[in-house]
Each structure stands twice: as C-alpha cells, then as structure tokens.
Amino acid sequence: MLPVTSIILKGLSTYWFFAFVHRVRPAFGKPASLARPAKCMAAVMKTPLWFPQSFFSRTLWLVLIVVLFSKALTLVYLLMNEDVLVDRQYSHGVALTLRAYWAAGENDREAIAEAAGLIRVVGGGVPEGEQHWPYSEIYQRQMQAELGADTEVRLRVHAPPALWVRAPSLGDGWLKVPLYPHPLRGQKIWNVLGWFLAIGLLSTASAWIFVRQLSQPLKRLVFAARQLGQGRSVRLPVSDTPSEMTEVYRAFNQMAEDVEQAGQERELMLAGVSHDLRTPLTRLRLSLELMNDNEFSEGMVRDIEDMDAILDQFLAFIRDGRDEEIEEVDLGHLVRDVVAPFNDDEDSIRLCLEPIPPFPLRRVSMKRLLTNLIGNAKHHAGNGIEVAAYVSGDRNAPYVVLSVLDRGAGIDPSELDTIFNPFIRGDRARSGKGTGLGLAIVKRIAAMHGGNVELRNRSGGGLEARVRLPLGLMLPRDAI
C-alpha cells in the first residue's frame, strides 16, 4: 500500500506544482511572442478572480503548496511505517511468549497461558485467516522466522481480534493468542499531527518572511517609478539588492538619468531661445515707443506682447512645476487672488465658492492653471464668466471641483477629446492667437496633483472647464 499511496500523492503534488507554475509564469516570465499580444491578453483575462493576483501572494502560495505536500507525504510515510514497526514488534513479543510457554514445565505453562490469555485448540474450530489485511504477512514472516519455516498463522482482526499459530516446535494443535490494540497508537497519531501542524505553522511564517523579502525590491521599484513619474529625481541602490534585480535597478537608474538629462537639455534650449528672442523684441518695442505713428506702433506693440506671451507659455509648459514645494493652500483665497486682476473693468467675474478646508497643493502651479482657464474664457467669451469651487464625492474619497464657466461659442464635440493635446486649439468659433499650450498645461498640472480636467459644452451656449482634485495628494507627503 505504501508505494501506491506514495506514487499517488507524489503525482498529485507534481501536478499541482506545475499547474501553479504554469499560472504564475505568464505574469513574470518572458512573453511567448511579441507577435501574439491578443493571445497573451487572453491568457491574462482567463485568470480566475480567486487566483492570487500579486507576486507576493503567488510566491507564498507556491511555497506553501510544496511544503504542505511534502509534509503530507512524510506524515503518511511515518504513519504507515509506524504500523509496520508496531506490528513487527508485537509479533516478535507473541513469538517469545509462545516459545517461553512451550519451554516451561507443566505447572508454569498454565500460569503463562493464564497470564497471556493463551488457549490451545485441538481439532476444528480454527477460522480462516484474513489474508486481505495489510499487515497479516508481517505476522506470517515474523512467526516463521521465530518458530520455524513450517509455522502456520491465521489472523482475525474482528470480534475479537486473535492470532492462531500452529508450529511443530509448539506441539500438536493450534495456540490462540489474543491481540490487543497498541496502547500508544491512537495517541501517537494525534501527537504526530500536532507536531506537523506546528512545523507547518513555522514553515508558513518562514515562507511569509522569505517571500516578503523577495517582493520588497519590486515594491521599491514601483515606488521609485511613481516618484520618477511625478518628476522627482530618484535612484535605486544596487549594492544591497539580489543579483536578479541588480540589472533591473541599473537599467532603471540609467533610464532616470536619460530622462533627466533630456529634460534639462530641453529646458536649457528653450530658455536660451526665450532669452535670445526677448532681447531683440525688447529693442524693437523700445524703438516702436519712440515712433511718432501711434496707431502703427500700438499694433506692433500688441504683436510683441503676444510673442512674449507665447514664450511664457513655452517656458511654463517645459517648467511644469514638479519641483515646486507643496504646501497647505486655502483654495478660496487662491481663487480670489487670481480673479482680482481680471476684475478691472465693469464686467466682473462671478464667484461661487463653498468653504473648502486647506489641502496640499503647489500654489504657483494652481495659479497658473486657474489663470489659463480664466484667460481662455476671457479671450473667447468676454463677459459672463463664473468660477465655482466646492467639495464633492463620498466620505472615503472626497475631491474638490473647480469650474470655470463662460457663455462663449463653445467647442465642437468632436474636438473635446483632442483639445488638451499640445499645440491644438479649438474650432474656428474659438480660434485666435496663441500656441495651443494653455489647456495642455492645465491638464498636466491637474494630473500632477492626482486629478483631472474635462471640458463640456453648456446648454444655452458656452463652455465649462471642470477640474477635479483629490483632498490630499495621491502619494504620501514624504514621497513628494
């Protein structure tokens, strides 16, 4: 029975092990083929919801399954071998008792028979043995080895259990020997189970600690990637990492250096262009102010101011404010500060500001966001502009809504999805001077704060620019 059970359990453990590895491998191994993305996506979508989704849980379950199957095989092996050893020892004791019984004198035989419960059976009345019992062969071989090769053994394990032995060395007839259950067999099973349960718990704790150490470099990589996406300068240490992750960390560090260098070169180039262009523009403006033709000079001055504004937008788009310090900002006060310069004429901007608690923001960037939206509304609508701010969402995920509404011509619905792309401007109804970077800057600043922005046409004409900002940045304060 032992070889069959061992083969079955080993087969099951092997099957489940490779099935588990087959499930895990597509998520962490190399893709089978870059030309088969649909099949790769289908394989990922087939993963059931109950299957572990993280690298930590998958590796932990893999270790636990292997440990549990190995413990189960060991437990079965020990339990089955324990029965073999117990029955072999018991049969050896029976053989010694029978030999002592036959070697003793007549008076001593009766005392031994009474003490051991031996009964001599002469003639019939001896039942057939239970050959199908797994350990009957152990008694047969042990008795033949102890009492002689001609020894016959019949074993009954039911009502009541007994052993019948007939051997030439024991005289004529059969000797009936009562069988008693091993006094420690039941207790040992529970002892072994308890011991293996304790080992399993210790193995689980060790596996949890081990797998946690394995997944820690991946978590560090994810955190660093998010910081890099937020515009932070970050490097990963390669000295205290596993060899498998060292190359990944080095590649990430090289990528971060390349990204930072490209950004610095781009910023330096545009700063140089801005400086080189503003110098002749300043001289040209000074010359125009000295001209006598006021009508001609005023038009050229406006063109120069537009060119200055274009340069400012280029620089604002490149210097997106990611390196700006975060502080607790009262959004209501910030909105009033931004709106104040636009209220220098008769048509003032209407404010609808609800009480909003201060929350972390980049003050200068948020001013630029609101200035771009109000300036865009002023340019295309002129009058009837409204700025609203309020808190929305549920208690677990509140967010601030900042809206700038106008009564201009609106935007073609087909352009709402592409209007935030750099150098893209609205339809002809809202076309005019500019670079098309204003809304792109707004979108970038909103995303930098963990929010988003959307445009929607208003009923009755006009446009609403709605910015959603979470009450608190998505990343921890110490990570920014």
C-alpha positions, 0 to 999 in steps of 0.5 A: 500500500505504501508505494501506491499511496506514495506514487499517488500523492507524489503525482498529485503534488507534481501536478499541482506544482506545475499547474501553479507554475504554469499560472504564475509564469505568464505574469513574470516570465518572458512573453511567448511572442511579441507577435501574439499580444491578443493571445497573451491578453487572453491568457491574462483575462482567463485568470480566475478572480480567486487566483492570487493576483500579486507576486507576493501572494503567488510566491507564498502560495507556491511555497506553501503548496510544496511544503504542505505536500511534502509534509503530507507525504512524510506524515503518511510515510511515518504513519504507515511505517509506524504500523509496520514497526508496531506490528513487527514488534508485537509479533516478535513479543507473541513469538517469545511468549509462545516459545517461553510457554512451550519451554516451561514445565507443566505447572508454569505453562498454565500460569503463562497461558493464564497470564497471556490469555493463551488457549490451545485448540485441538481439532476444528474450530480454527477460522480462516485467516484474513489474508486481505489485511495489510499487515497479516504477512508481517505476522506470517514472516515474523512467526516463521522466522521465530518458530520455524519455516513450517509455522502456520498463522491465521489472523482475525482482526474482528470480534475479537481480534486473535492470532492462531499459530500452529508450529511443530516446535509448539506441539500438536494443535493450534495456540490462540493468542489474543491481540490487543490494540497498541496502547500508544497508537491512537495517541501517537497519531494525534501527537504526530499531527500536532507536531506537523501542524506546528512545523507547518505553522513555522514553515508558513511564517518562514515562507511569509518572511522569505517571500516578503523579502523577495517582493520588497525590491519590486515594491521599491521599484514601483515606488521609485517609478511613481516618484520618477513619474511625478518628476522627482529625481530618484535612484535605486541602490544596487549594492544591497539588492539580489543579483536578479534585480541588480540589472533591473535597478541599473537599467532603471537608474540609467533610464532616470538619468536619460530622462533627466538629462533630456529634460534639462537639455530641453529646458536649457534650449528653450530658455536660451531661445526665450532669452535670445528672442526677448532681447531683440523684441525688447529693442524693437518695442523700445524703438516702436515707443519712440515712433511718432505713428501711434496707431502703427506702433500700438499694433506692433506693440500688441504683436510683441506682447503676444510673442512674449506671451507665447514664450511664457507659455513655452517656458511654463509648459517645459517648467511644469512645476514638479519641483515646486514645494507643496504646501497647505493652500486655502483654495478660496483665497487662491481663487480670489487672488487670481480673479482680482486682476481680471476684475478691472473693468465693469464686467466682473467675474462671478464667484461661487465658492463653498468653504473648502478646508486647506489641502496640499497643493503647489500654489504657483502651479494652481495659479497658473492653471486657474489663470489659463482657464480664466484667460481662455474664457476671457479671450473667447467669451468676454463677459459672463464668466463664473468660477465655482469651487466646492467639495464633492464625492463620498466620505472615503474619497472626497475631491474638490471641483473647480469650474470655470464657466463662460457663455462663449461659442463653445467647442465642437464635440468632436474636438473635446477629446483632442483639445488638451493635446499640445499645440491644438486649439479649438474650432474656428468659433474659438480660434485666435492667437496663441500656441495651443499650450494653455489647456495642455498645461492645465491638464498636466498640472491637474494630473500632477496633483492626482486629478483631472480636467474635462471640458463640456459644452453648456446648454444655452451656449458656452463652455465649462472647464471642470477640474477635479482634485483629490483632498490630499495628494495621491502619494504620501507627503514624504514621497513628494 
